[in-house]
Amino acid sequence: MTDDAVSQYLNDIKKDGIIIYDPTSVSKVRAKKTQLLYSVPAQQIAREELHNPLTANVIIFMAFAALTGLLDKEAAINGVKDFVPAKAIDLNIQAFNVGYDYAMKLKTSS
């Protein structure tokens, strides 16, 4: 997501919705008082912890799954296994766990 995308879509989010963004690519987001706002630095985590920027999508996907509760953890991990190349499964499972754990820490601290 970019600042332009935030400007374009922010008003489409329900008044009690959840906003998850990466501060690496979005400079500011203003949520309504009834909305939950979570900052997940997926790109930074991907580079610094996993040493692979391509894992940022899996990190943010798992943050979404953990923070919204819309996707069961097992279903999400199976989705990762089904859609990434075999040689990249281990790295993506690491990204899965990092994203999930980061989001759960956010969820318990809010």
N, C-alpha and C positions, 0 to 999 in steps of 0.2 A: 504494500500500500504506500502511496505517496501523499504529500500534502495536497496535491490536486484532487486525488481520489477522496481524501477526507472532506475537502470542501464540497465535492459533488455529492457524496453519499451520507454524510453525517446526519442530515435532517430526515433521512429515510429510516433511521433506527428508532424502534419503538421507545416510548417514554420510559419503559422499565427494562430496556434492552441492555446487552453487555457489549462493550467496546473493547476489543483486544488489538493493540497496535505495537509496532516495532519502532522504538524511539530512534533507531539507527537511520530510518528512512522517513519518519514523520516527526516534524519539529514540535507540533503542539496539537492537542485534541482537547476540546472542551465538551465535557459531558453534562447532561442535565442532572439535577440533584437525585433524580430517581433512577439514573442509569449507573451501572457498574463500569468502571474504567480500569483496565489492566495494561500495564506496560511490560512487554516481553521482548527483551533485546535479542531476538533470535539470531540475527546476523552476527552480532558480537559473540554470542555463545558459540555459534557454529565455527567461527574463526579461532577463538581463543581456547575453547575446551576440546573441540573435535577436530580442529585444524582442517576443516573442509567447509567452505561457505555454501556448498550445495545442500548441506543438511539443514539449513535454516527453515526450509519449507516444512520438513518433518517436525522440527522443534515447535514452530508456530501451530501446526496442525494438532499436535498433542496438547499444547497449551489450550487450544480451543476445546478439545475433547474434555480435558480435565476441568476447565473453568465453567463450561456450559452444562456438562453432564448429559449432553445430547447423544453422546456416543460412548458405548461401553468400552472399557480399556482393552479387553480381549478382542473385540470387534475392530478396534482401531489398530491394534498391533497386527492382526491378521490382514487388514487392508494394506499396511505397510509391506508386509511379506509378499502379498499378492501383486503389488504394483511396482516394486523396485527390482532391478536386475539382481540375479542370484549373487553375483560378486559384491554387491553393495548392501546386502541384507544386514550383516553384522554392524556396519557403520550406521545404518539407518535405525537399527534397534537401539543402539547407543543414543542416537539423537532423540528417538522416541522417549527413552527413559529420562534423559536430561530435560526435555520439554515438559514431560509429565510432572517430574519432581519440582521443577521451577514453578510451574503453575499451581501445584498443590501448596507450596510454601506461600505463594501470593494469596491463595484462597483462604488459608488459615490465618493469615495476618490481616485480612480486611474485615 
